[in-house]
Amino acid sequence: MSVNKALVAQRFAKAGQSYIEHAVVQKQISAQLFEYLKQYCPQSLPSVLEIGCGSGNLTHSFESYFQVEQLYLNDLYADVDQHFLNLKSPHVRSDTSHPFVKGRPKVDWLIGDIEQLTLPQSLDAVISSSALQWMIDLPALLQRIHNALKPNTYFGFSTFGVKNLIEIKQLTGQGLNYYSLEALQQQLQENGFEILLIQQAYKQVYFDHPKSVLQHLKATGVTATATSHRWTKQSLQQFYSDYQQFYDEQGFRLTYHPIYVIARRTE
C-alpha cells in the first residue's frame, strides 16, 4: 500500500496529545531500543539524527544518557516540538548561535518528510523508533542514511514486522506493507551495514470491545493509511462481529510486531 505522507502528518498531529496516553506499546518499544543502543553504542555520539521523534519517548532517554553535541530531530509536522518543552535538560533549542556547553546538545529541527529532506552529514548515529514503517522507499533511505554516517558509526532503530496489527489487516484489508525480519536484514546488508543485533518480538494488547480497538488506533495515529477506510453502520457492526474470533479470556486481542536493529556502517 502506498503512503500519503500529508495524511500521516495530519493524523499524527491530531493524535498528538492522545498518543502520549495511548501509545503504551510504542513507549515500551522505545525503552527496549534504548537499552540496545546503550549495549552496542559508545556513550559519546557527537552528532545524531533521530527520524520520527514523535512525542519524544526515545529522545528523552537518549539525550539523558548519551553525550551528544548536535542533535537533529525530524518529524512530519512542526507542532511536534510541543512534546519537547520539558526535556530533562532545559537546553533544547532550535537556533544555531550557541556553542556546545556543559555537555548539553544543540538541537536543530528537520520538519518534513525524511525521504525528501537533505540529511545532515558526518553523523555518529541515526536513531528511530516506530517510524520507518511509513517509508515509501526504505532501501533508498537506507542508502542515504549510510552515506550520511561516518565510517564505523551506528544506525539503531525499531520498526514493525509483517504480523503488526494483523487482526485489522485480516478483517479490513487495510494496513502498511511491512518488511519481514529477513527482508530487512537483506536490505541493510545490501546497503553497506553490518548488523550487530536484529531481533523481533510479538506484543499483544487487549481491549474490552472491538470499538475500543479502533479508538486505540485512532488515538495513536496509526490509522493514517493512504486509502482512508470509510466505516458505515453496517460495516462497523460486521467488524465488531468478525472481531469475536480474536477474543480470549483476556479480552479482544491486537498484535504488535516490533523489530529491533542495531547496525553499523562498515566503511
C-alpha positions, 0 to 999 in steps of 0.5 A: 500500500502506498503512503500519503505522507500529508495524511500521516502528518495530519493524523499524527498531529491530531493524535498528538496529545492522545498518543502520549496516553495511548501509545503504551506499546510504542513507549515500551518499544522505545525503552527496549531500543534504548537499552540496545543502543546503550549495549552496542553504542559508545556513550559519546555520539557527537552528532545524531539524527533521530527520524520520527521523534514523535512525542519524544519517548526515545529522545528523552532517554537518549539525550539523558544518557548519551553525550551528544553535541548536535542533535537533529530531530525530524518529524512530519509536522512542526507542532511536534516540538510541543512534546519537547518543552520539558526535556530533562535538560532545559537546553533544547533549542532550535537556533544555531548561535550557541556553542556546545556547553556543559555537555548539553546538545544543540538541537536543530529541527528537520520538519518534513518528510525524511525521504525528501529532506537533505540529511545532515552529514558526518553523523555518529548515529541515526536513531528511530523508533516506530517510524520507518514503517511509513517509508515509501522507499526504505532501501533508498533511505537506507542508502542515504542514511549510510552515506550520511554516517561516518565510517564505523558509526551506528544506525539503531532503530525499531520498526514493525514486522509483517504480523503488526496489527494483523487482526485489522489487516485480516478483517479490513484489508487495510494496513502498511506493507511491512518488511519481514525480519529477513527482508530487512536484514537483506536490505541493510546488508545490501546497503553497506551495514553490518548488523550487530543485533536484529531481533523481533518480538510479538506484543499483544494488547487487549481491549474490552470491545472491538470499538475500543480497538479502533479508538486505540488506533485512532488515538495513536495515529496509526490509522493514517493509511493512504486509502482512508477506510470509510466505516458505515453502520453496517460495516462497523457492526460486521467488524465488531462481529468478525472481531469475536474470533480474536477474543480470549479470556483476556479480552479482544486481542491486537498484535504488535510486531516490533523489530529491533536493529542495531547496525553499523556502517562498515566503511 
